[in-house]
Amino acid sequence: MTDFSKTKDLFHLPEGMIYLDGNSLGPLPKATAARVAKTVTDEWGDLLITGWNKAGWMAQPTALGDRIGRLIGAEEGHVTLGDTLSIKVYQALASAIDLNPDRKVILSDTGNFPSDLYMAEGLVGSLGRGLELRTVAPEDVLGALSSDIAVLMLTQVDYRTGRMHDMAALTKAAHDKGIVTVWDLAHSAGALPVDLAGCGADFAVGCTYKYLNGGPGAPAFIYVAPRHIAGTRPALSGWLGHAAPFAFDLDYRAGTGIERMRVGTPPVLQMAALDAAMEIWDSVDMGALGAQSIVLSEAFIAGVEATCPDLQLASPRDPNIRGSQVSFHHAEGYAIMQALIAQGVIGDFRAPDIMRFGFTPLFIDEDDVGRAVDSLAGIMRDKTWDQPQFKTRAAVT
Ligand SMILES: *Cc1c(COP(=O)(O)O)cnc(C)c1O
C-alpha cells in the first residue's frame, strides 16, 4: 500500500504553490536533477560513444517501457518508448489500419485531443486509398461501431472534461465487429488503474510528461498486444526498429517483438529524467492511487459546489466514469484561472470556457484541496478575477 503522505516529499514544489496541473506537466522529482547530471557528466562526458553499450542507453526504451507497462497492465516486453505522442499515434494507427486492409473507416470521437485527429487526417491523406476519418460524439461511439470500420481510435480520458470511456466494454464491442482498437492513455497512465491485457486492447500509446513526471519533452510510449506484434508493420520503419540495426542492410527487416516500434536514436537525457520519475512510480500501487484520486476529486467538487454557485461542473459526477481531473465551466474561466494562479493555485484553462484541475495523489493532499477551494471561493465572492491583468491571454493557456 502506497503511503501518499510520504511521496509528496519526493517532489520539488515551489513554496506555497498548490499544483493542480500535474495532468498537463508533472512536477520535478527531487532526484531528477542529480540523475540527469550524472548521465551528462559520467556517461556522456566520460563514456562518450561507449555509453550506448556501457551505460545501457540502447536498452533504455524497452527497460523503461516495462516499468510503464506495469502501470497500464501491459504484458512484459510489449511497451517501448520514443518520439512524441503525436508520432506514436500515427505509428499505432498506421499499423492498426494495416491489420484491417479491406475496411475504409477510422472511427474516433469529437472529445479526442486535436493532435490525434490531425495525425489521423494526415495519415488518411498520405495513404490515399479512400480512407475516411469519422468522428461522433463520445456517448455515441458504442452505437457507431459497424463492420465498415477498420480502426477505433479513442483517448480513454477526455482532456477537457475528464469523461472516461469504458475501455473493456468498447474494446470488446469493437472486436465483436472485427475492429482493431488504438487507445490513447495520455490522461490515464499514472492517473488511474489501466488493464490493457485484461481489456484485450490491440494498440495503446501515451505520454510520460503528464502524470508520469518525466519532464517537458519526455518520450512517448507505445504498446502492441502480443498476438499482433509479429504481424505488425511498424509504418515508421527507422533503423533502430530494424532486426539488426548495425548490419546496415539496405533493406528493412522489422525487429522481433516491440523493438520494431522503435524509430531512431532515443533521447538519452530525457530517458534519464524519466528513469528518476519511475523510481517513484515503481512502488506505487495503482489501485490505491485511483482510490485516493477519487477522494481528492470528490472533496474538490463538494467544496467548490458549496462555495461557488456560479461554477458549473463540466466533468461527470460519477467518479467511476471520470479520470483524475475535475473541470468547471464559467464564461470568465480564463480570468478566474489567472486570478487563481496569481494566488499560487495552478490549474489551467481550455477553450471555450473550461477551468481544469488535475488531482495527483503523489503530491496533492486533502489540505491542498481545501486551500484551493478557499482561494477559488474568495476569488468568486470578491470578483477578484474582474481586472484587466487577468484577461490578457498568453500563448500557452
Ligand atoms: C497531451 C496529448 C498529446 C500531445 O502530443 P505530443 O506529441 O506529446 O505533443 C496528444 N494526444 C493526447 C490525447 C494528449 O492528451
The ligand as an SDF file (V2000), in Angstrom:
LIG
                    3D

 15 15  0  0  0  0  0  0  0  0999 V2000
   -1.0350   15.6850  -24.4160 C   0  0  0  0  0  0  0  0  0  0  0  0
   -1.6360   14.9450  -25.5470 C   0  0  0  0  0  0  0  0  0  0  0  0
   -0.9940   14.8760  -26.8030 C   0  0  0  0  0  0  0  0  0  0  0  0
    0.2770   15.6440  -27.0680 C   0  0  0  0  0  0  0  0  0  0  0  0
    1.0630   15.0470  -28.0450 O   0  0  0  0  0  0  0  0  0  0  0  0
    2.6150   15.4310  -28.1460 P   0  0  0  0  0  0  0  0  0  0  0  0
    3.0170   14.8850  -29.4610 O   0  0  0  0  0  0  0  0  0  0  0  0
    3.3090   14.8180  -26.9690 O   0  0  0  0  0  0  0  0  0  0  0  0
    2.7200   16.9290  -28.0820 O   0  0  0  0  0  0  0  0  0  0  0  0
   -1.5710   14.0970  -27.8020 C   0  0  0  0  0  0  0  0  0  0  0  0
   -2.7280   13.4300  -27.5750 N   0  0  0  0  0  0  0  0  0  0  0  0
   -3.3850   13.4840  -26.3870 C   0  0  0  0  0  0  0  0  0  0  0  0
   -4.6510   12.7300  -26.1820 C   0  0  0  0  0  0  0  0  0  0  0  0
   -2.8590   14.2610  -25.3530 C   0  0  0  0  0  0  0  0  0  0  0  0
   -3.5030   14.3520  -24.1860 O   0  0  0  0  0  0  0  0  0  0  0  0
  1  2  1  0
  2  3  1  0
  2 14  2  0
  3  4  1  0
  3 10  2  0
  4  5  1  0
  5  6  1  0
  6  7  2  0
  6  8  1  0
  6  9  1  0
 10 11  1  0
 11 12  2  0
 12 13  1  0
 12 14  1  0
 14 15  1  0
M  END
$$$$
